[in-house]
């Protein structure tokens, strides 16, 4: 059994017990425990079931690389799946349940899959479920979804009660990893005065050295760590953060840091996670190395663990993962575990080492001196047991697995060597090189990630760089720190140097394991991928490691193959008869371990999920029951339904009230860009298709803007304010876009033209007073002459209305007598209220965007985004009158002269009237004879705007029809949404209402 | 109560701040005279914000300044600048109603801003008397430091509620970063 030792545990505080629940059973641990160490202390070795075969699975590791011990953490609104027990710090009241089991962890129906394992090989789903096609969606997929998967997704109705935030930090050097390498590198870089940020993913400094010991600068490693942290804390230019993981490295020295502030104290104030958005000149990754499992049969049984993890639990938490532990290792480092266990008074029946040593290296000799039996040239043929390992079968490593001897044990500590954590080095393109001597990939210093200047911006330090011994680690870290700030190299603090025998790479144990053993030797615990699966993939022709990964799902689980990738690709290269470097690795992508969605969202939730732009009259709309329409980030009233009124009825009422009396529209969102300078007229002549420079002061002109490709992009009314100054109105969505368009041309092409622009959209509330009684209303407000003589159609005037300063434009988007009144935004609400008050007896009616649309469609006015879609030129819309023939050039002119643009075959704007008066569906297509190459019906037009017209009491529409204007009176057939029902419509003039324009010019 | 339960800084909207945009050749004497004349403040250099009391000149770009005056003076000040610049290529626009302004006060204003804006807020990089045009979360914004413990943030009027929510959230009790 696994249990808490009577003494020891450098990270726990035995005076502070902590109570927690696992699968609804109350258990006890200590402050400083991780959930994993506390579970082991309570003899909970088996903590979950595997993804595919539902095999019992136990804790394997002690850190971020853990593949098995994933739990559902928390309840209700705080429920979170797939949390690693090894990186979850214990707190009072912690609630966790195991994953992927039904009905219980101990008895699981899905485990039957394990009996079917030989029928579920690599690629099984692809092979089996592809036919018959409909079965996938209705039978196979639901079944697989039921039996597969890891954690349970949170209830969609719950809302995360925690808060999250972002933080922007700018530093000279970012050091990722707070082991001895990170500490030394930070110290070396900080000496230059550079601003240094050092982040460590765990709650503790020192990394492995704090467990494995050694002497630095004449003092024990732990003392050196404490002293160095203190030195760094005392430096003004250094910031240290624990519980902060380097999640990803991106171009231009951008790094994401994931800080877990309150995961270990969920009741505390403040954000749970903070996402650090770091810009750094240089990055040092001191991310250490991860131990590799060994692929022998039954290596996934609970109780089979990484050797380093076993001694972590003993040294850090005073927890014995087993009473009798067999160590199996192909390198000297594994012996440390045997020695540590023995020192803690635990039984180590044997160390199994496939190597044969002529002269014992120091650690081997030390183990033997401690009375541990070392079996050289031997291997584990298989681990035995069910929910827990009960023993191992010893065999000759060079053989096929014939049993020589059995050893009873309840824990197997395995070490297949170490793999440097090269993830962050690789995120931005750092390349790797295969180190055959150490049997691992290490960063290739000649192929570092480079910045804009072509120089490396990521450096690696310590074991992440392939240095496994203290002395080398410190010297490498010192070098990295100095190089990052451009200092000369300098000796690092001295440390004891060690001698070790070389590793003997073991990718499969024993070396000639037969089929039955290979089919039980796990590579990827989380996704249930075995040695036999990768070999099968190779036989079936998956030669690329990226393809094998996707076919077998090796390394595709939430741990992204931290334990399995190197072992898996070694098996693949062996099966392909190639060298490991030829096969290469899969791509390392951020984040290093999963980060919370909350951290990514930061503060963006609820009221500040996204900005909502509000006009000066927004509050009135809200108070008066507006139905909102999102227009970009604005909210505009769609209509104002009265009590008991549908939206449709409201729109009808608003249109009729405006056409017969007076309506009020909040048009404040329209873009208002001032263009000033002696070249302003010339500039606008280039921007608009028509002539603006000839516009007299005091007058307004409608204009069209096109892209360089000739397509219509915006429209609006331009007013000339004085000789040098124009005010350009844009569409609501065009305000920022067109302002940027203007600035781009001015800054990149016409930088010598004397033109300045300013976006004054939000300086003014713009309120349209529309309808036959509009003039009466403004006259009642008083202050300026708004008569036809003083202020004719398409002119503007400055003055005051009801003592509010106002600029009044006689422009109309409805076809009625209409004034658009711009007042300072701070007085917009006052003006709105005044109009409602003064116009009450005139039946004044606020209207929304839908009434606006209906009225403009009745008048045949186009709308950017309805009649245009980025492929429509003004000529298609019959707007030739607004295209100057006199101008030598304007943006889009040349494009509009290309053969396809001038073709007679283009679809052009017409009005459409259904024969039965019904409303055509929006976007409906008019069909033509025959079918195209894809067997689809040929088309000859489509509907761009379609409404019920309250004014005409029938459906009206506009559309683009092949040769449309030449086909007036012709009937074409449109199809409804079902693609079958026909609607006949007659091609007519698009101006349905007041075609002579008499009403707006009164 | 421990300090952890206090807001990181005070956030208050500045009602009715007058603001005038000027675009022109900032090296031209007439332009300098026109803005310093109405503001009563020295001409700022690149990325500087000069202020005296409630009047200030902010450097906004190589050819743009923002002049802050009391709201009731803005229209007259803009007219004064326009006449001073008659015949010179420049644009003067009263944007007093187009903006919302906030004042942040307290010892941790640097952290509050660094949670929202991609700006190096370290004392070495961002000093009193400096201005930045940037974004706060999802909206365009600018800010300047009046002194070590006072910042002024401005954005478009339409997103004033959003900005207010952002600043108050960033200043939530217990969320101190302890970085600067």
Contacts between the chains, C-beta under 8 A, distances in Angstrom:
chain1	res1	chain2	res2	distance
A	163	B	169	7.8
A	163	B	172	7.0
A	163	B	175	7.7
A	165	B	115	5.4
A	165	B	169	7.8
A	165	B	170	7.1
A	165	B	175	6.4
A	166	B	115	6.0
A	166	B	116	7.7
A	167	B	111	7.8
A	167	B	114	5.9
A	167	B	115	5.4
A	167	B	177	5.7
A	167	B	179	7.2
A	168	B	114	5.0
A	168	B	115	7.5
A	168	B	117	6.8
A	168	B	118	5.0
A	168	B	119	6.7
A	168	B	120	7.8
A	168	B	121	7.5
A	169	B	114	7.2
A	169	B	179	6.6
A	170	B	120	3.7
A	170	B	122	6.6
A	170	B	125	6.8
A	195	B	122	7.1
A	195	B	124	7.8
A	239	B	179	6.3
A	268	B	174	7.2
A	269	B	4	5.9
A	269	B	5	6.8
A	269	B	173	6.1
A	269	B	174	2.8
A	269	B	175	7.8
A	270	B	4	7.5
A	270	B	172	7.3
A	270	B	173	7.7
A	270	B	174	3.5
A	270	B	175	4.6
A	270	B	176	7.6
A	271	B	172	8.0
A	271	B	175	5.5
A	274	B	177	7.3
A	277	B	118	7.0
A	279	B	118	8.0
A	279	B	120	7.7
A	602	B	137	7.8
A	603	B	115	7.3
A	603	B	116	7.8
A	603	B	137	6.8
A	603	B	166	6.8
A	603	B	169	4.9
A	603	B	170	6.8
A	604	B	137	6.7
A	604	B	138	7.3
A	607	B	161	7.9
A	607	B	162	7.9
A	607	B	165	5.0
A	608	B	137	7.1
A	608	B	162	6.0
A	608	B	165	4.3
A	608	B	166	5.5
A	608	B	169	6.3
A	610	B	138	6.0
A	611	B	137	8.0
A	611	B	138	5.3
A	611	B	139	5.1
A	611	B	159	4.7
A	611	B	162	4.1
A	612	B	159	7.8
A	612	B	161	7.4
A	612	B	162	6.6
A	613	B	156	7.6
A	613	B	158	3.8
A	613	B	159	5.8
A	614	B	158	5.5
A	614	B	159	7.9
A	614	B	160	7.9
A	614	B	161	6.5
A	615	B	158	6.9
A	616	B	157	7.6
A	633	B	159	7.9
A	634	B	158	7.3
A	674	B	91	6.9
A	674	B	93	6.1
A	676	B	91	4.4
A	677	B	89	5.8
A	677	B	91	7.4
A	678	B	89	6.7
A	754	B	89	4.8
A	756	B	23	4.1
A	756	B	24	7.3
A	756	B	63	7.6
A	756	B	89	7.5
A	756	B	90	7.0
A	756	B	91	3.8
A	757	B	23	7.9
A	757	B	91	7.6
A	758	B	21	5.6
A	758	B	23	6.6
A	758	B	91	5.8
A	758	B	93	4.6
A	758	B	95	7.6
A	760	B	93	5.9
A	760	B	95	6.8
A	760	B	98	6.5
A	761	B	98	7.5
A	762	B	97	7.5
A	762	B	98	4.0
A	762	B	99	7.7
A	762	B	156	5.2
A	762	B	157	4.8
A	762	B	158	5.6
A	763	B	93	7.4
A	763	B	94	7.0
A	763	B	95	5.4
A	763	B	96	7.7
A	763	B	97	5.2
A	763	B	98	3.9
A	764	B	97	7.4
A	824	B	96	7.7
A	824	B	97	4.5
A	825	B	97	3.9
A	825	B	98	6.5
A	825	B	157	5.9
A	826	B	16	7.4
A	826	B	96	7.6
A	826	B	97	4.5
A	827	B	97	8.0
